[in-house]
């Protein structure tokens, strides 16, 4: 898949498609694959990279004469940024169709939130293979009008369906949801004590250490091959291609490990903690840090609790909470090398592998926590398949994800761990971690702890959360917008 940079092409003969990962977001594997696929189909690609402000996207689109603009993003704040881009395109009187893609995007969000902001076509593109058909339909004068009219009708129906469903859902007042918390018998439970409190920097991990912990399924999904691993290698439809990809990936991993291209860096910490309602009070250097959590408000069937992560911390002294941050450092040098060689295949391959190694590091470190650092499952013996299925005791939810959707709690996590100095990870203005191949989260050890999604919350919880957090309601509203009913 070696491909010369498409923006060297004859601009008078080919359509130009401008691609960018929006402001504050650093993830671009999917965008890079889309760019390669479109370039291979004859389009001129102008890729602005990651963390691109709205004005730069639109200024460059006008400068290069873009026929289509494509936006990418992974973290939830990117959804709001895409709405802003569409709004600005309308304000500027632009006419180019707008493509929307990325892990957190969806047809429903595009129909409800982004499409109403812009009148000249907003199209959610599920994967790279469909981008060619979509681009072709948009750039053909005979098909564009019909394509957009059909799409507009589909999105109108989606939006109607979305708004109709809103009235059917039943929610509890926050006080009632708080009365229905996770039932835990704290009197009959002795919390485990970590081997240390404070932080520990992890410096002795190699790529070879992490390879056995790789979950290969998301690797193939990144390349738009869907199926379980290893069954995908013998799949009748994609097996041959999947096997070649897997072999190429392992050959590159061999080289990465042997020549030490990448350096895993991590930090882990534990602190005394106590539950206080929907908050957790954490003792750190003779100071108290308050972690703020949300609670499910949807009305549940009898006997089903309204979950909050705070429920998993004991209401009396003796319990602890943990945190971690891991990254795969050193990627930029090799990405630049592959870009200079116009080797898109190995560039994307290395990015995808770095992401898998970061997740593998998180898996490896969590096992180390359970068996040694916190030591509450010292005799644990799980296969990689069991780890992937999360058959272990305890959880590691990440700020910004379903159980704790407020990305700004990362500020507290990073401060507690001194993660920037320990690992080199930084946070963007949208709370994405850079380098992109990074993972962070909290550790909960209670055997009843489990993963869940908060779902939608009501105004009373938004107001309560803002008060507990000590922030203006507008601040909380901005960061919790994806979960506001």
N, C-alpha and C positions, 0 to 999 in steps of 0.2 A: 504494500500500500504506500510505497514511496510516491509522494506527490509534490511537484514543485508548487511554490506558493502561487495561489490562483490570482493574487492581485498583480502578478506580472503579465497577466493575459491582456489581449487586445480589448480595451474597454469599449470600443465602438461596436464590437460584435457579440458581446455576451452581457447577460443581465448581471447586475451587481447585488449581492446580498450582504448586508452588514450584520455581524454578530457581536454580542457583548454579554458578559455576565454583569449584572446590575451592581450599583454602588453598594459597598459593604459586604459583598459576597465574593468568595474566593474559589468556588468550585466550578470547574469548566471541562470535566471529562466528556460529559454528554454533548456540550457545545462543540468541543473539538471533533467528536465523531460526526456530528451533523455537518460541520464545515468540510470535513474530508469527503463525505458522501455527496454533498452538493457540488464540491469542486470536481469530483470524478464524473459528475453528470454535466459538466460544461459551464457551471456558473462561476463568476468571479467572486471570491470570498474576501471580505475585509473583516478581519477578526481583531477587535479592540482589546481583547483579553479580559481580565477580571477587575472587579471594583471600579467600574466605569460610571462616573456621574451622568445624570440625565442630559445635561447640557452638552457634554462631550459626545454622547451617543448621537444626539440629534444634529449637532453642528457637523460632525463627521459624515453623517448620513447625507446631509445636503452637500457637503464638500465633494464627496466621492460620487454623488449621483446615485445613491442606493435605490434600487427598485423595491426591495423588501428589507425590513428591519427585524432581526430575531433577538429576543431577550432570553437569558437563562438565569436560573437561580436555584439554590438548594434550601436555604434556611427560610423560615416563615416571614421574617421582616422583608425579604425580597418580594413577597407578594404585594405589599404596600408600595414598594418602589416601582413595580411594574404598572400599578394603577397610576402612579404619578407620571411615569413616562407617557402612557396613553393620553392622560389629561394634557400634558405639555404638547404632545403631537397635535392635538385638536386646537389648542391655543395658538400654535404656530401656523395653523392652516396647512399642515402636511397631508399628503395623500397616500403615502406608502402603506401597504398592508403590514400588520404587526404580528409576528409569530411569537408565541409564548411556549416555553419549555422548561423542564427542570423537575426535580423530584417532588417538590412540595406543590407544584402547580397541578391544576385539574381542569377538565372541561367545565365543571360546575363553577369553580371560582372564576374562571375566565368569563363565563356567561353572566354571572351575577355581579362581579366587581370590576372587571377590566373592560369588557366589550361596551358597556354603556358610556364609557369615557371617550370613545373614539368612533367615528362614523365610517371609516374607510377600510374596515376589515381587521378584526382581531381573531386570530386563529390559534387554538391550543393544538400543539403538535406532540403527539404521544411519544414518538421515537424517530430516530434518524431516517429509517427506511421510508416513513410516510412524508418526510420533509420534501422529498423529490416530487411526489405527486401533488402535494399542496403548492409548492413553488410553481410547478408547471401549470396548474389550474389558475393561479393568480396572475401569471405572466402571459397568458393567452387571452387575447381580447375576445375571442369567441366563447370562452368558458368562464372568464372571471366574474361577470355579472351574475350568472346563474349559480356559480359556486358560492358566492358571498350571500346571495339571497337565500339559498338553501340553508347555509350555515346560520344566518341571522334568525331564520325561523326556528331552527333547532335550539339555538341559544335562548330565544324568547320562551320556548316551552320549558327549557331547563330552569330558567329564572322563575317562571310561574310555578313550577313544581316545587322549587326551593322555598319560595315564600308561602306556598300553601301548606307545606309540611311544618313550617315553623309554629303554626297555631295549634297543631295536634299534640306537640310535645308538652309533657307536664313536668314542672320543676318545683322543687321544694324551696321554701324560704331558707336562707342560710342557717338560721338558728335550728330549724328542724333537721337539716342535713347534718349539722354538727352533733345533734343528738343521736344520729344513726351512724356513728363512726365504727371503724373496724373493731369487733369485740376481741380483746386480748386479755387473758388472765395474767395480769402483771404480778399479782401476789404469788403465783406459783411458778415464777420465771426468774432465773438469775442471769442477767446479761453477761455475755463473754467480755473479758478484758483483753484489749490488744497487747501485743508484745512491747509496744512503745506508744507514747503519745507525741504529738508534734509531727514533723515531716521527715521523710527519708527520700533522698534522691537516688534514682535507679540509673546506674551508669555502666553496668556490666552485661547488657543484653546485646546480642547480635541478631542479624537477620536469620541465621540458621536456627537460633533459639526459637524464633517466632514461627518459622515455616510450618511446624506441625499443628499450629493453632489457626491456620488460615481457613476461613469459611469461603469456599470457592463459589458458592451459588451467587452471591452479589457480584463477584467478578464477571461471571458470564452475563448477568443482567446488565452490567455496565456496557457490555458489547451487544446488548439487545438479543441475547439468547436466553430463553426462559425454560427452566427445568431444574430438577434436583440434581445434585452432584453426589455420586459419580455417574448416575444413570444417563445424564445428558451426553456423556461421551459415547454412548452406544445408541443414542436416539436415531430413529430411522430418517428423520428430516434434517437435523442439524449435527448429528453425531460426528461426521467426518470433519466439519469445520470446527466444532467444539474441541475435538481431539487435537487438531493442529494448533488451535489457540492455546490449549492447556500445555502442550509440549513447548511451544514458543515461550510461554510465560515461565515455565520452569527452567528453560535454558537461560533466559534473561536473569532469573533469580539466582541461578548458579553463578553467573558473572557478577551480579551485584554483591553476592555474599563473598565470593573469592577476592574481589578487588575492593571490597568495603566501600561501595558507593554511598550507602545510606547508613545513618547512625540513629538507632532508637534511643530516645531520651524520655525519662519519665520521673514523676514524683508522686508519692503517696503520703497520706497523713490521717491521723485519728485524733479525736478530741472528745473529752467528756461532754455529754449532751443530755438535755432534759426536755420533755414535751411541755408546751404551754399552749393549749388550744390547737390552732392550726399552724403554730410556729414551733421551731426548735431552737432552744437557747444553747449555744455552744461556748465552752470555755476555752479561751485561746490567749496565752501570754498574759494571764491575770485580767483579761478583758472578756466581755460577753459579746458574741456575734449572734444576731437574730436571723435565722433562716426562715423565710416566708414561703409557705406552701398553700396551694389551693385545694378545694374540696369539690368532689362531684356534687352537682345539684339536681341532676335528673332524678325523677321519682323512680324508685326501684321496686321490684317485686318483694313481697314479704320475706324477711330473713336476709335480704341482700344489703350490705352496708354501702354508704356513700363514702368512697375511699378518699383518703388524703395521706400523703407520705408521712406527715407528722404523726399519724397514728402508730407508726412502727417504732417510735422512740418512747421509752418509758417515762411516765410522769413523775417519777422519783429519781434521785441521784443514783448513779451507778452504771448508766448506759453510756454508749459512745456512738458517734457517727464518723464515717470516713469519707475521704475524697481522693480523687486522682486526676492526673493529666498526663497524657502520653503523646508523643509525636514521632514522626520519621523525618529526621533532618537530612539535608544534603541534596535534596531533589533538584533544586533550581539549576545547578551546574550542568546536570545531565540532560535536563529538559532543554536548556539553551543549546547544548551540543546537538541534540536530535533536531532541533529547529534549524540550526545552521546547516545541517545535512539534508533538510527537507524530508526527514524521516518521521512522518506523522504516525506510522504504525507503532514504532518503538517508543515514541513520545507518549502516546496514549496508553500503551502497555505499561510503561513504567509508572505513570500516574495511577493507573488502576491498581497496580501491585502495591504501591506505597499506601494507598487507602486500605487495602486488605491487610497490610502489615500493621498499620495503626490499630485496626480493629483486633488483629491477632494479639497485639501488645496488651490491649485492654483485657482481652480474654485471659492471657497468660498471667497478667498482674492480679486479676480478680481471683484466679486459682491460688496464687501465692498468698493473697490476703486470707482466703478461707482456710488454707492449710497451715500457714506459718505466721504472717504478720498479725492477723486477728485470731487465727488458730481455732475457730469454732467448728471446723470440719477437718481435723487433722488426718483422719483416715480416709478422706474422700478419694475415690478412684473412678474417674469418669472418662469415657472416650471423647474424642473431639466431636463426634456426632451428638453425644449427650450434652456437651457444653453448648453446642449450637442450639439445641432444643431447650436450653436453659433449665436443665434438670438439677441444678445446684441449689444450695440453700443461700438465701440472701439475694439482693439485687443491686444494680449499679445504674440507676436512672440519671439521665443527663439533663441539665437545665436547657429549656427550649424544646424539649420533647414531650410526648403526651402526658406523662404523670406530673411534670413540673414545667409547664409551657412558658414561663417567664425567663427569657434569655438573660435578663439583667442580673439574675442571681449568680451568673458566672463571675461577676465582679467579686463577690464574696468568696467564691470557690478559689479564684485565682489569688486573691489576697491571702487567704488562709494557707495556701500551698506555696506562696511566692513562686507561682508557676512560670511567670515570665523569665525570671532569673534562672530557675532550675532547668527549664526545658527550651527556652527561646520562643515559646508560643506567645503570640500577641492577639489581642481582640480588635476586630474592626469596629467601625461605628455602628454596624448592624449586629454586632456580637458574634460574627463568624470568627473561627479560629484560623490563624495563619501561622505556619503552613497549613494547607487544606487537609493534609493527612495527619490529623490530630483528633484526639478523643478525650473528653473529660466527663466527670460525673461524681455522684455521691455514692457511698457504700452504706447499705442497711443490712444488719446481720440477723434480724429476728426471723425465725423460721416461717412465720406467717406472711412475711413481706412478699409482695408479688407486683408484677408490672401491670399497669392499667392506664387508661386515658381519662383525663379530667372531663372531656366533652365540653359542652357549653356551660357557661356560668351566667348568673343574673346580675342585675345592677347592684343589688344589695351586697353581693360578695365583692364586686369590683370596688365599691366604696369602702368596705371593710378592709380589703387587701391594701388599698392605697393608704389608709390610715395606719395599718400595722407596719407598712413599709416606710412610712414617713415621707411619702412622695405626693405631689399634687395628683388629683384624680386624672388629669389630662395625661400625665406621664404613664400611669398604670394603664390607662385606656389605650395608649399608643402601643404598648408592648403586649397587651393581652387581647388586642383586636381579633386575632384568629379564633379565640375561644369565647368571645362575647356573643350572647344570644341576641 
